Amino acid sequence: MRGELSMRVLFLSTWFPYPPDNGSKIRAHYLLRALAQRHEVTAVAFCPDGDSRLKAVPGCENARLHAVSADPFRYVALPQWRKFLSPV
């Protein structure tokens, strides 16, 4: 690494970036990895499977990862269900 880290970055994601096994996770993973090469990154991401322990992501040694054990898409389908239950 050349010189000092230039910025402190807060990286927020609806997907935990590792393992990168779908399109959104792949994008988050590579963006986090690129940022962590030159900056000190704190990443906060949802991890709906309940595994909220800190995980190491290869290539992101300067990143501190925090998993939030909640599902950000929990209530997305609720408006669609109300349409089916409506008497109109």
PDB file of N, CA, C and O in Angstrom:
ATOM      1  N   MET A   1       0.847  -1.168   0.000  1.00  0.00           N
ATOM      2  CA  MET A   1       0.000   0.000   0.000  1.00  0.00           C
ATOM      3  C   MET A   1       0.890   1.228   0.000  1.00  0.00           C
ATOM      4  O   MET A   1       1.901   1.263   0.701  1.00  0.00           O
ATOM      5  N   ARG A   2       0.529   2.219  -0.769  1.00  0.00           N
ATOM      6  CA  ARG A   2       1.341   3.426  -0.899  1.00  0.00           C
ATOM      7  C   ARG A   2       0.845   4.499   0.053  1.00  0.00           C
ATOM      8  O   ARG A   2      -0.309   4.920  -0.024  1.00  0.00           O
ATOM      9  N   GLY A   3       1.699   4.933   0.936  1.00  0.00           N
ATOM     10  CA  GLY A   3       1.350   6.037   1.822  1.00  0.00           C
ATOM     11  C   GLY A   3       0.255   5.695   2.808  1.00  0.00           C
ATOM     12  O   GLY A   3      -0.008   4.530   3.105  1.00  0.00           O
ATOM     13  N   GLU A   4      -0.370   6.737   3.304  1.00  0.00           N
ATOM     14  CA  GLU A   4      -1.433   6.553   4.293  1.00  0.00           C
ATOM     15  C   GLU A   4      -2.786   6.415   3.611  1.00  0.00           C
ATOM     16  O   GLU A   4      -2.950   6.726   2.431  1.00  0.00           O
ATOM     17  N   LEU A   5      -3.737   5.945   4.383  1.00  0.00           N
ATOM     18  CA  LEU A   5      -5.102   5.871   3.879  1.00  0.00           C
ATOM     19  C   LEU A   5      -5.646   7.288   3.757  1.00  0.00           C
ATOM     20  O   LEU A   5      -5.409   8.123   4.630  1.00  0.00           O
ATOM     21  N   SER A   6      -6.366   7.560   2.688  1.00  0.00           N
ATOM     22  CA  SER A   6      -6.760   8.935   2.440  1.00  0.00           C
ATOM     23  C   SER A   6      -8.101   9.334   3.047  1.00  0.00           C
ATOM     24  O   SER A   6      -8.284  10.510   3.364  1.00  0.00           O
ATOM     25  N   MET A   7      -9.043   8.416   3.223  1.00  0.00           N
ATOM     26  CA  MET A   7     -10.348   8.791   3.776  1.00  0.00           C
ATOM     27  C   MET A   7     -10.866   7.699   4.708  1.00  0.00           C
ATOM     28  O   MET A   7     -10.437   6.546   4.662  1.00  0.00           O
ATOM     29  N   ARG A   8     -11.808   8.115   5.555  1.00  0.00           N
ATOM     30  CA  ARG A   8     -12.561   7.145   6.345  1.00  0.00           C
ATOM     31  C   ARG A   8     -13.951   7.089   5.724  1.00  0.00           C
ATOM     32  O   ARG A   8     -14.630   8.111   5.624  1.00  0.00           O
ATOM     33  N   VAL A   9     -14.377   5.895   5.305  1.00  0.00           N
ATOM     34  CA  VAL A   9     -15.619   5.727   4.545  1.00  0.00           C
ATOM     35  C   VAL A   9     -16.586   4.855   5.326  1.00  0.00           C
ATOM     36  O   VAL A   9     -16.197   3.826   5.880  1.00  0.00           O
ATOM     37  N   LEU A  10     -17.860   5.272   5.368  1.00  0.00           N
ATOM     38  CA  LEU A  10     -18.927   4.443   5.918  1.00  0.00           C
ATOM     39  C   LEU A  10     -19.648   3.828   4.731  1.00  0.00           C
ATOM     40  O   LEU A  10     -20.207   4.544   3.900  1.00  0.00           O
ATOM     41  N   PHE A  11     -19.638   2.499   4.648  1.00  0.00           N
ATOM     42  CA  PHE A  11     -20.212   1.753   3.529  1.00  0.00           C
ATOM     43  C   PHE A  11     -21.469   1.057   4.041  1.00  0.00           C
ATOM     44  O   PHE A  11     -21.380   0.178   4.898  1.00  0.00           O
ATOM     45  N   LEU A  12     -22.630   1.435   3.529  1.00  0.00           N
ATOM     46  CA  LEU A  12     -23.904   0.837   3.935  1.00  0.00           C
ATOM     47  C   LEU A  12     -24.430  -0.023   2.795  1.00  0.00           C
ATOM     48  O   LEU A  12     -24.417   0.388   1.634  1.00  0.00           O
ATOM     49  N   SER A  13     -24.895  -1.229   3.141  1.00  0.00           N
ATOM     50  CA  SER A  13     -25.374  -2.132   2.107  1.00  0.00           C
ATOM     51  C   SER A  13     -26.556  -2.948   2.623  1.00  0.00           C
ATOM     52  O   SER A  13     -26.603  -3.321   3.795  1.00  0.00           O
ATOM     53  N   THR A  14     -27.505  -3.218   1.735  1.00  0.00           N
ATOM     54  CA  THR A  14     -28.619  -4.093   2.108  1.00  0.00           C
ATOM     55  C   THR A  14     -28.225  -5.557   2.019  1.00  0.00           C
ATOM     56  O   THR A  14     -28.972  -6.425   2.468  1.00  0.00           O
ATOM     57  N   TRP A  15     -27.070  -5.842   1.449  1.00  0.00           N
ATOM     58  CA  TRP A  15     -26.581  -7.214   1.305  1.00  0.00           C
ATOM     59  C   TRP A  15     -25.219  -7.343   1.965  1.00  0.00           C
ATOM     60  O   TRP A  15     -24.363  -6.479   1.778  1.00  0.00           O
ATOM     61  N   PHE A  16     -25.000  -8.408   2.736  1.00  0.00           N
ATOM     62  CA  PHE A  16     -23.665  -8.659   3.261  1.00  0.00           C
ATOM     63  C   PHE A  16     -22.811  -9.118   2.083  1.00  0.00           C
ATOM     64  O   PHE A  16     -23.197 -10.056   1.386  1.00  0.00           O
ATOM     65  N   PRO A  17     -21.662  -8.484   1.838  1.00  0.00           N
ATOM     66  CA  PRO A  17     -20.932  -8.696   0.593  1.00  0.00           C
ATOM     67  C   PRO A  17     -20.160 -10.003   0.460  1.00  0.00           C
ATOM     68  O   PRO A  17     -19.478 -10.206  -0.544  1.00  0.00           O
ATOM     69  N   TYR A  18     -20.248 -10.873   1.421  1.00  0.00           N
ATOM     70  CA  TYR A  18     -19.482 -12.113   1.305  1.00  0.00           C
ATOM     71  C   TYR A  18     -20.300 -13.281   1.802  1.00  0.00           C
ATOM     72  O   TYR A  18     -20.900 -13.175   2.872  1.00  0.00           O
ATOM     73  N   PRO A  19     -20.357 -14.360   1.105  1.00  0.00           N
ATOM     74  CA  PRO A  19     -19.736 -14.664  -0.179  1.00  0.00           C
ATOM     75  C   PRO A  19     -20.479 -13.981  -1.327  1.00  0.00           C
ATOM     76  O   PRO A  19     -21.701 -13.840  -1.275  1.00  0.00           O
ATOM     77  N   PRO A  20     -19.759 -13.560  -2.353  1.00  0.00           N
ATOM     78  CA  PRO A  20     -20.392 -12.892  -3.489  1.00  0.00           C
ATOM     79  C   PRO A  20     -21.053 -13.905  -4.417  1.00  0.00           C
ATOM     80  O   PRO A  20     -20.464 -14.320  -5.414  1.00  0.00           O
ATOM     81  N   ASP A  21     -22.289 -14.302  -4.080  1.00  0.00           N
ATOM     82  CA  ASP A  21     -22.946 -15.370  -4.825  1.00  0.00           C
ATOM     83  C   ASP A  21     -24.183 -14.926  -5.600  1.00  0.00           C
ATOM     84  O   ASP A  21     -24.877 -15.763  -6.176  1.00  0.00           O
ATOM     85  N   ASN A  22     -24.472 -13.616  -5.624  1.00  0.00           N
ATOM     86  CA  ASN A  22     -25.519 -13.107  -6.512  1.00  0.00           C
ATOM     87  C   ASN A  22     -25.104 -11.711  -6.976  1.00  0.00           C
ATOM     88  O   ASN A  22     -24.115 -11.169  -6.483  1.00  0.00           O
ATOM     89  N   GLY A  23     -25.821 -11.139  -7.889  1.00  0.00           N
ATOM     90  CA  GLY A  23     -25.410  -9.885  -8.503  1.00  0.00           C
ATOM     91  C   GLY A  23     -25.218  -8.739  -7.530  1.00  0.00           C
ATOM     92  O   GLY A  23     -24.230  -8.010  -7.622  1.00  0.00           O
ATOM     93  N   SER A  24     -26.144  -8.567  -6.599  1.00  0.00           N
ATOM     94  CA  SER A  24     -26.035  -7.478  -5.634  1.00  0.00           C
ATOM     95  C   SER A  24     -24.854  -7.671  -4.697  1.00  0.00           C
ATOM     96  O   SER A  24     -24.149  -6.716  -4.371  1.00  0.00           O
ATOM     97  N   LYS A  25     -24.642  -8.895  -4.268  1.00  0.00           N
ATOM     98  CA  LYS A  25     -23.509  -9.180  -3.373  1.00  0.00           C
ATOM     99  C   LYS A  25     -22.178  -9.023  -4.109  1.00  0.00           C
ATOM    100  O   LYS A  25     -21.198  -8.557  -3.529  1.00  0.00           O
ATOM    101  N   ILE A  26     -22.144  -9.409  -5.383  1.00  0.00           N
ATOM    102  CA  ILE A  26     -20.920  -9.265  -6.176  1.00  0.00           C
ATOM    103  C   ILE A  26     -20.563  -7.792  -6.304  1.00  0.00           C
ATOM    104  O   ILE A  26     -19.406  -7.413  -6.120  1.00  0.00           O
ATOM    105  N   ARG A  27     -21.549  -6.963  -6.617  1.00  0.00           N
ATOM    106  CA  ARG A  27     -21.304  -5.523  -6.754  1.00  0.00           C
ATOM    107  C   ARG A  27     -20.825  -4.938  -5.439  1.00  0.00           C
ATOM    108  O   ARG A  27     -19.840  -4.199  -5.418  1.00  0.00           O
ATOM    109  N   ALA A  28     -21.503  -5.253  -4.335  1.00  0.00           N
ATOM    110  CA  ALA A  28     -21.108  -4.735  -3.021  1.00  0.00           C
ATOM    111  C   ALA A  28     -19.708  -5.220  -2.640  1.00  0.00           C
ATOM    112  O   ALA A  28     -18.915  -4.460  -2.084  1.00  0.00           O
ATOM    113  N   HIS A  29     -19.407  -6.481  -2.937  1.00  0.00           N
ATOM    114  CA  HIS A  29     -18.109  -7.056  -2.598  1.00  0.00           C
ATOM    115  C   HIS A  29     -16.972  -6.329  -3.306  1.00  0.00           C
ATOM    116  O   HIS A  29     -15.997  -5.929  -2.669  1.00  0.00           O
ATOM    117  N   TYR A  30     -17.092  -6.158  -4.617  1.00  0.00           N
ATOM    118  CA  TYR A  30     -16.015  -5.530  -5.368  1.00  0.00           C
ATOM    119  C   TYR A  30     -15.902  -4.032  -5.084  1.00  0.00           C
ATOM    120  O   TYR A  30     -14.802  -3.481  -5.111  1.00  0.00           O
ATOM    121  N   LEU A  31     -17.019  -3.375  -4.814  1.00  0.00           N
ATOM    122  CA  LEU A  31     -16.969  -1.968  -4.444  1.00  0.00           C
ATOM    123  C   LEU A  31     -16.279  -1.809  -3.084  1.00  0.00           C
ATOM    124  O   LEU A  31     -15.434  -0.930  -2.915  1.00  0.00           O
ATOM    125  N   LEU A  32     -16.637  -2.650  -2.125  1.00  0.00           N
ATOM    126  CA  LEU A  32     -16.002  -2.619  -0.806  1.00  0.00           C
ATOM    127  C   LEU A  32     -14.514  -2.930  -0.912  1.00  0.00           C
ATOM    128  O   LEU A  32     -13.687  -2.269  -0.283  1.00  0.00           O
ATOM    129  N   ARG A  33     -14.185  -3.922  -1.695  1.00  0.00           N
ATOM    130  CA  ARG A  33     -12.780  -4.305  -1.873  1.00  0.00           C
ATOM    131  C   ARG A  33     -11.964  -3.169  -2.501  1.00  0.00           C
ATOM    132  O   ARG A  33     -10.839  -2.904  -2.076  1.00  0.00           O
ATOM    133  N   ALA A  34     -12.528  -2.502  -3.504  1.00  0.00           N
ATOM    134  CA  ALA A  34     -11.824  -1.387  -4.144  1.00  0.00           C
ATOM    135  C   ALA A  34     -11.652  -0.217  -3.182  1.00  0.00           C
ATOM    136  O   ALA A  34     -10.588   0.402  -3.148  1.00  0.00           O
ATOM    137  N   LEU A  35     -12.673   0.092  -2.408  1.00  0.00           N
ATOM    138  CA  LEU A  35     -12.564   1.175  -1.438  1.00  0.00           C
ATOM    139  C   LEU A  35     -11.545   0.850  -0.348  1.00  0.00           C
ATOM    140  O   LEU A  35     -10.781   1.719   0.073  1.00  0.00           O
ATOM    141  N   ALA A  36     -11.536  -0.400   0.104  1.00  0.00           N
ATOM    142  CA  ALA A  36     -10.650  -0.803   1.201  1.00  0.00           C
ATOM    143  C   ALA A  36      -9.179  -0.799   0.804  1.00  0.00           C
ATOM    144  O   ALA A  36      -8.313  -0.787   1.678  1.00  0.00           O
ATOM    145  N   GLN A  37      -8.880  -0.808  -0.478  1.00  0.00           N
ATOM    146  CA  GLN A  37      -7.487  -0.766  -0.911  1.00  0.00           C
ATOM    147  C   GLN A  37      -6.829   0.573  -0.603  1.00  0.00           C
ATOM    148  O   GLN A  37      -5.628   0.623  -0.340  1.00  0.00           O
ATOM    149  N   ARG A  38      -7.596   1.654  -0.632  1.00  0.00           N
ATOM    150  CA  ARG A  38      -7.005   2.985  -0.443  1.00  0.00           C
ATOM    151  C   ARG A  38      -7.575   3.736   0.748  1.00  0.00           C
ATOM    152  O   ARG A  38      -7.058   4.793   1.111  1.00  0.00           O
ATOM    153  N   HIS A  39      -8.637   3.210   1.371  1.00  0.00           N
ATOM    154  CA  HIS A  39      -9.303   3.946   2.436  1.00  0.00           C
ATOM    155  C   HIS A  39      -9.588   3.024   3.622  1.00  0.00           C
ATOM    156  O   HIS A  39      -9.582   1.798   3.503  1.00  0.00           O
ATOM    157  N   GLU A  40      -9.835   3.653   4.761  1.00  0.00           N
ATOM    158  CA  GLU A  40     -10.272   2.903   5.942  1.00  0.00           C
ATOM    159  C   GLU A  40     -11.802   2.850   5.886  1.00  0.00           C
ATOM    160  O   GLU A  40     -12.463   3.887   5.948  1.00  0.00           O
ATOM    161  N   VAL A  41     -12.354   1.661   5.770  1.00  0.00           N
ATOM    162  CA  VAL A  41     -13.784   1.504   5.529  1.00  0.00           C
ATOM    163  C   VAL A  41     -14.454   0.820   6.714  1.00  0.00           C
ATOM    164  O   VAL A  41     -13.955  -0.183   7.226  1.00  0.00           O
ATOM    165  N   THR A  42     -15.585   1.368   7.143  1.00  0.00           N
ATOM    166  CA  THR A  42     -16.463   0.708   8.093  1.00  0.00           C
ATOM    167  C   THR A  42     -17.703   0.320   7.306  1.00  0.00           C
ATOM    168  O   THR A  42     -18.413   1.183   6.790  1.00  0.00           O
ATOM    169  N   ALA A  43     -17.963  -0.971   7.216  1.00  0.00           N
ATOM    170  CA  ALA A  43     -19.098  -1.468   6.432  1.00  0.00           C
ATOM    171  C   ALA A  43     -20.179  -1.990   7.363  1.00  0.00           C
ATOM    172  O   ALA A  43     -19.903  -2.756   8.287  1.00  0.00           O
ATOM    173  N   VAL A  44     -21.407  -1.571   7.112  1.00  0.00           N
ATOM    174  CA  VAL A  44     -22.572  -2.047   7.844  1.00  0.00           C
ATOM    175  C   VAL A  44     -23.520  -2.647   6.811  1.00  0.00           C
ATOM    176  O   VAL A  44     -23.916  -1.983   5.854  1.00  0.00           O
ATOM    177  N   ALA A  45     -23.878  -3.918   7.021  1.00  0.00           N
ATOM    178  CA  ALA A  45     -24.722  -4.599   6.038  1.00  0.00           C
ATOM    179  C   ALA A  45     -25.716  -5.508   6.746  1.00  0.00           C
ATOM    180  O   ALA A  45     -25.452  -6.032   7.829  1.00  0.00           O
ATOM    181  N   PHE A  46     -26.858  -5.678   6.108  1.00  0.00           N
ATOM    182  CA  PHE A  46     -27.859  -6.594   6.648  1.00  0.00           C
ATOM    183  C   PHE A  46     -27.447  -8.031   6.391  1.00  0.00           C
ATOM    184  O   PHE A  46     -26.903  -8.356   5.336  1.00  0.00           O
ATOM    185  N   CYS A  47     -27.708  -8.876   7.357  1.00  0.00           N
ATOM    186  CA  CYS A  47     -27.411 -10.303   7.248  1.00  0.00           C
ATOM    187  C   CYS A  47     -28.628 -11.044   7.807  1.00  0.00           C
ATOM    188  O   CYS A  47     -28.619 -11.449   8.970  1.00  0.00           O
ATOM    189  N   PRO A  48     -29.677 -11.227   6.991  1.00  0.00           N
ATOM    190  CA  PRO A  48     -30.947 -11.747   7.504  1.00  0.00           C
ATOM    191  C   PRO A  48     -30.915 -13.192   7.997  1.00  0.00           C
ATOM    192  O   PRO A  48     -31.864 -13.639   8.642  1.00  0.00           O
ATOM    193  N   ASP A  49     -29.842 -13.931   7.706  1.00  0.00           N
ATOM    194  CA  ASP A  49     -29.803 -15.312   8.187  1.00  0.00           C
ATOM    195  C   ASP A  49     -29.498 -15.402   9.675  1.00  0.00           C
ATOM    196  O   ASP A  49     -29.378 -16.501  10.216  1.00  0.00           O
ATOM    197  N   GLY A  50     -29.371 -14.252  10.345  1.00  0.00           N
ATOM    198  CA  GLY A  50     -29.183 -14.245  11.785  1.00  0.00           C
ATOM    199  C   GLY A  50     -27.739 -14.337  12.234  1.00  0.00           C
ATOM    200  O   GLY A  50     -27.477 -14.310  13.437  1.00  0.00           O
ATOM    201  N   ASP A  51     -26.801 -14.445  11.324  1.00  0.00           N
ATOM    202  CA  ASP A  51     -25.393 -14.552  11.675  1.00  0.00           C
ATOM    203  C   ASP A  51     -24.827 -13.140  11.767  1.00  0.00           C
ATOM    204  O   ASP A  51     -24.346 -12.602  10.770  1.00  0.00           O
ATOM    205  N   SER A  52     -24.879 -12.538  12.944  1.00  0.00           N
ATOM    206  CA  SER A  52     -24.471 -11.148  13.100  1.00  0.00           C
ATOM    207  C   SER A  52     -23.042 -10.999  13.615  1.00  0.00           C
ATOM    208  O   SER A  52     -22.669  -9.917  14.069  1.00  0.00           O
ATOM    209  N   ARG A  53     -22.250 -12.036  13.559  1.00  0.00           N
ATOM    210  CA  ARG A  53     -20.859 -11.902  14.011  1.00  0.00           C
ATOM    211  C   ARG A  53     -20.033 -11.231  12.923  1.00  0.00           C
ATOM    212  O   ARG A  53     -20.404 -11.243  11.749  1.00  0.00           O
ATOM    213  N   LEU A  54     -18.928 -10.658  13.318  1.00  0.00           N
ATOM    214  CA  LEU A  54     -18.058  -9.995  12.349  1.00  0.00           C
ATOM    215  C   LEU A  54     -17.411 -11.038  11.455  1.00  0.00           C
ATOM    216  O   LEU A  54     -16.978 -12.091  11.922  1.00  0.00           O
ATOM    217  N   LYS A  55     -17.350 -10.741  10.189  1.00  0.00           N
ATOM    218  CA  LYS A  55     -16.779 -11.671   9.218  1.00  0.00           C
ATOM    219  C   LYS A  55     -15.642 -10.975   8.484  1.00  0.00           C
ATOM    220  O   LYS A  55     -15.679  -9.762   8.277  1.00  0.00           O
ATOM    221  N   ALA A  56     -14.655 -11.730   8.100  1.00  0.00           N
ATOM    222  CA  ALA A  56     -13.553 -11.189   7.316  1.00  0.00           C
ATOM    223  C   ALA A  56     -13.836 -11.424   5.837  1.00  0.00           C
ATOM    224  O   ALA A  56     -14.258 -12.509   5.438  1.00  0.00           O
ATOM    225  N   VAL A  57     -13.602 -10.408   5.042  1.00  0.00           N
ATOM    226  CA  VAL A  57     -13.786 -10.505   3.606  1.00  0.00           C
ATOM    227  C   VAL A  57     -12.404 -10.436   2.967  1.00  0.00           C
ATOM    228  O   VAL A  57     -11.668  -9.474   3.190  1.00  0.00           O
ATOM    229  N   PRO A  58     -12.044 -11.440   2.177  1.00  0.00           N
ATOM    230  CA  PRO A  58     -10.727 -11.422   1.531  1.00  0.00           C
ATOM    231  C   PRO A  58     -10.516 -10.166   0.691  1.00  0.00           C
ATOM    232  O   PRO A  58     -11.393  -9.769  -0.075  1.00  0.00           O
ATOM    233  N   GLY A  59      -9.358  -9.549   0.838  1.00  0.00           N
ATOM    234  CA  GLY A  59      -9.031  -8.338   0.097  1.00  0.00           C
ATOM    235  C   GLY A  59      -9.495  -7.067   0.764  1.00  0.00           C
ATOM    236  O   GLY A  59      -9.279  -5.976   0.238  1.00  0.00           O
ATOM    237  N   CYS A  60     -10.135  -7.190   1.923  1.00  0.00           N
ATOM    238  CA  CYS A  60     -10.674  -6.012   2.615  1.00  0.00           C
ATOM    239  C   CYS A  60     -10.093  -5.900   4.021  1.00  0.00           C
ATOM    240  O   CYS A  60     -10.833  -5.783   4.998  1.00  0.00           O
ATOM    241  N   GLU A  61      -8.780  -5.936   4.116  1.00  0.00           N
ATOM    242  CA  GLU A  61      -8.137  -5.905   5.423  1.00  0.00           C
ATOM    243  C   GLU A  61      -8.348  -4.575   6.140  1.00  0.00           C
ATOM    244  O   GLU A  61      -8.349  -4.538   7.371  1.00  0.00           O
ATOM    245  N   ASN A  62      -8.527  -3.483   5.400  1.00  0.00           N
ATOM    246  CA  ASN A  62      -8.746  -2.173   6.014  1.00  0.00           C
ATOM    247  C   ASN A  62     -10.213  -1.916   6.328  1.00  0.00           C
ATOM    248  O   ASN A  62     -10.560  -0.829   6.790  1.00  0.00           O
ATOM    249  N   ALA A  63     -11.070  -2.885   6.088  1.00  0.00           N
ATOM    250  CA  ALA A  63     -12.503  -2.708   6.329  1.00  0.00           C
ATOM    251  C   ALA A  63     -12.909  -3.376   7.630  1.00  0.00           C
ATOM    252  O   ALA A  63     -12.507  -4.503   7.922  1.00  0.00           O
ATOM    253  N   ARG A  64     -13.715  -2.659   8.410  1.00  0.00           N
ATOM    254  CA  ARG A  64     -14.341  -3.240   9.596  1.00  0.00           C
ATOM    255  C   ARG A  64     -15.783  -3.546   9.223  1.00  0.00           C
ATOM    256  O   ARG A  64     -16.531  -2.654   8.826  1.00  0.00           O
ATOM    257  N   LEU A  65     -16.167  -4.804   9.351  1.00  0.00           N
ATOM    258  CA  LEU A  65     -17.497  -5.229   8.917  1.00  0.00           C
ATOM    259  C   LEU A  65     -18.405  -5.456  10.106  1.00  0.00           C
ATOM    260  O   LEU A  65     -18.019  -6.081  11.093  1.00  0.00           O
ATOM    261  N   HIS A  66     -19.616  -4.938   9.997  1.00  0.00           N
ATOM    262  CA  HIS A  66     -20.631  -5.121  11.029  1.00  0.00           C
ATOM    263  C   HIS A  66     -21.895  -5.637  10.346  1.00  0.00           C
ATOM    264  O   HIS A  66     -22.448  -4.986   9.460  1.00  0.00           O
ATOM    265  N   ALA A  67     -22.334  -6.799  10.765  1.00  0.00           N
ATOM    266  CA  ALA A  67     -23.544  -7.392  10.192  1.00  0.00           C
ATOM    267  C   ALA A  67     -24.731  -7.101  11.109  1.00  0.00           C
ATOM    268  O   ALA A  67     -24.647  -7.272  12.325  1.00  0.00           O
ATOM    269  N   VAL A  68     -25.823  -6.664  10.516  1.00  0.00           N
ATOM    270  CA  VAL A  68     -27.057  -6.392  11.241  1.00  0.00           C
ATOM    271  C   VAL A  68     -28.001  -7.546  10.959  1.00  0.00           C
ATOM    272  O   VAL A  68     -28.371  -7.778   9.808  1.00  0.00           O
ATOM    273  N   SER A  69     -28.393  -8.271  11.996  1.00  0.00           N
ATOM    274  CA  SER A  69     -29.229  -9.455  11.779  1.00  0.00           C
ATOM    275  C   SER A  69     -30.701  -9.059  11.668  1.00  0.00           C
ATOM    276  O   SER A  69     -31.498  -9.286  12.579  1.00  0.00           O
ATOM    277  N   ALA A  70     -31.033  -8.462  10.528  1.00  0.00           N
ATOM    278  CA  ALA A  70     -32.410  -8.074  10.218  1.00  0.00           C
ATOM    279  C   ALA A  70     -32.607  -8.228   8.719  1.00  0.00           C
ATOM    280  O   ALA A  70     -31.652  -8.179   7.945  1.00  0.00           O
ATOM    281  N   ASP A  71     -33.862  -8.414   8.322  1.00  0.00           N
ATOM    282  CA  ASP A  71     -34.179  -8.558   6.903  1.00  0.00           C
ATOM    283  C   ASP A  71     -34.729  -7.233   6.379  1.00  0.00           C
ATOM    284  O   ASP A  71     -35.836  -6.845   6.754  1.00  0.00           O
ATOM    285  N   PRO A  72     -33.983  -6.525   5.519  1.00  0.00           N
ATOM    286  CA  PRO A  72     -34.461  -5.229   5.038  1.00  0.00           C
ATOM    287  C   PRO A  72     -35.655  -5.339   4.101  1.00  0.00           C
ATOM    288  O   PRO A  72     -36.321  -4.339   3.834  1.00  0.00           O
ATOM    289  N   PHE A  73     -35.934  -6.527   3.602  1.00  0.00           N
ATOM    290  CA  PHE A  73     -37.033  -6.727   2.661  1.00  0.00           C
ATOM    291  C   PHE A  73     -38.248  -7.372   3.322  1.00  0.00           C
ATOM    292  O   PHE A  73     -39.123  -7.899   2.635  1.00  0.00           O
ATOM    293  N   ARG A  74     -38.305  -7.335   4.632  1.00  0.00           N
ATOM    294  CA  ARG A  74     -39.360  -8.010   5.387  1.00  0.00           C
ATOM    295  C   ARG A  74     -40.755  -7.495   5.033  1.00  0.00           C
ATOM    296  O   ARG A  74     -41.689  -8.285   4.897  1.00  0.00           O
ATOM    297  N   TYR A  75     -40.900  -6.192   4.886  1.00  0.00           N
ATOM    298  CA  TYR A  75     -42.224  -5.620   4.658  1.00  0.00           C
ATOM    299  C   TYR A  75     -42.465  -5.193   3.217  1.00  0.00           C
ATOM    300  O   TYR A  75     -43.450  -4.508   2.940  1.00  0.00           O
ATOM    301  N   VAL A  76     -41.604  -5.576   2.307  1.00  0.00           N
ATOM    302  CA  VAL A  76     -41.763  -5.170   0.911  1.00  0.00           C
ATOM    303  C   VAL A  76     -43.035  -5.754   0.306  1.00  0.00           C
ATOM    304  O   VAL A  76     -43.721  -5.070  -0.455  1.00  0.00           O
ATOM    305  N   ALA A  77     -43.357  -6.976   0.619  1.00  0.00           N
ATOM    306  CA  ALA A  77     -44.518  -7.643   0.022  1.00  0.00           C
ATOM    307  C   ALA A  77     -45.839  -7.266   0.691  1.00  0.00           C
ATOM    308  O   ALA A  77     -46.899  -7.620   0.175  1.00  0.00           O
ATOM    309  N   LEU A  78     -45.810  -6.566   1.813  1.00  0.00           N
ATOM    310  CA  LEU A  78     -47.042  -6.238   2.530  1.00  0.00           C
ATOM    311  C   LEU A  78     -48.036  -5.442   1.690  1.00  0.00           C
ATOM    312  O   LEU A  78     -49.217  -5.790   1.703  1.00  0.00           O
ATOM    313  N   PRO A  79     -47.636  -4.383   0.949  1.00  0.00           N
ATOM    314  CA  PRO A  79     -48.628  -3.665   0.126  1.00  0.00           C
ATOM    315  C   PRO A  79     -49.281  -4.545  -0.940  1.00  0.00           C
ATOM    316  O   PRO A  79     -50.452  -4.346  -1.261  1.00  0.00           O
ATOM    317  N   GLN A  80     -48.552  -5.507  -1.493  1.00  0.00           N
ATOM    318  CA  GLN A  80     -49.140  -6.396  -2.486  1.00  0.00           C
ATOM    319  C   GLN A  80     -50.194  -7.310  -1.847  1.00  0.00           C
ATOM    320  O   GLN A  80     -51.227  -7.583  -2.458  1.00  0.00           O
ATOM    321  N   TRP A  81     -49.941  -7.773  -0.643  1.00  0.00           N
ATOM    322  CA  TRP A  81     -50.913  -8.638   0.038  1.00  0.00           C
ATOM    323  C   TRP A  81     -52.174  -7.875   0.396  1.00  0.00           C
ATOM    324  O   TRP A  81     -53.262  -8.450   0.368  1.00  0.00           O
ATOM    325  N   ARG A  82     -52.063  -6.590   0.733  1.00  0.00           N
ATOM    326  CA  ARG A  82     -53.245  -5.807   1.070  1.00  0.00           C
ATOM    327  C   ARG A  82     -54.161  -5.667  -0.133  1.00  0.00           C
ATOM    328  O   ARG A  82     -55.379  -5.593   0.030  1.00  0.00           O
ATOM    329  N   LYS A  83     -53.606  -5.627  -1.337  1.00  0.00           N
ATOM    330  CA  LYS A  83     -54.440  -5.549  -2.544  1.00  0.00           C
ATOM    331  C   LYS A  83     -55.321  -6.786  -2.685  1.00  0.00           C
ATOM    332  O   LYS A  83     -56.486  -6.683  -3.067  1.00  0.00           O
ATOM    333  N   PHE A  84     -54.763  -7.956  -2.375  1.00  0.00           N
ATOM    334  CA  PHE A  84     -55.531  -9.187  -2.485  1.00  0.00           C
ATOM    335  C   PHE A  84     -56.584  -9.323  -1.390  1.00  0.00           C
ATOM    336  O   PHE A  84     -57.611  -9.969  -1.599  1.00  0.00           O
ATOM    337  N   LEU A  85     -56.345  -8.731  -0.244  1.00  0.00           N
ATOM    338  CA  LEU A  85     -57.272  -8.835   0.875  1.00  0.00           C
ATOM    339  C   LEU A  85     -58.316  -7.740   0.884  1.00  0.00           C
ATOM    340  O   LEU A  85     -59.245  -7.779   1.691  1.00  0.00           O
ATOM    341  N   SER A  86     -58.180  -6.766   0.001  1.00  0.00           N
ATOM    342  CA  SER A  86     -59.110  -5.648  -0.031  1.00  0.00           C
ATOM    343  C   SER A  86     -60.448  -6.076  -0.643  1.00  0.00           C
ATOM    344  O   SER A  86     -60.458  -6.840  -1.608  1.00  0.00           O
ATOM    345  N   PRO A  87     -61.583  -5.597  -0.101  1.00  0.00           N
ATOM    346  CA  PRO A  87     -62.889  -5.930  -0.678  1.00  0.00           C
ATOM    347  C   PRO A  87     -63.164  -5.199  -1.996  1.00  0.00           C
ATOM    348  O   PRO A  87     -64.108  -5.549  -2.705  1.00  0.00           O
ATOM    349  N   VAL A  88     -62.368  -4.204  -2.329  1.00  0.00           N
ATOM    350  CA  VAL A  88     -62.581  -3.432  -3.569  1.00  0.00           C
ATOM    351  C   VAL A  88     -61.984  -4.153  -4.749  1.00  0.00           C
ATOM    352  O   VAL A  88     -62.062  -3.663  -5.876  1.00  0.00           O
TER     353      VAL A  88
END
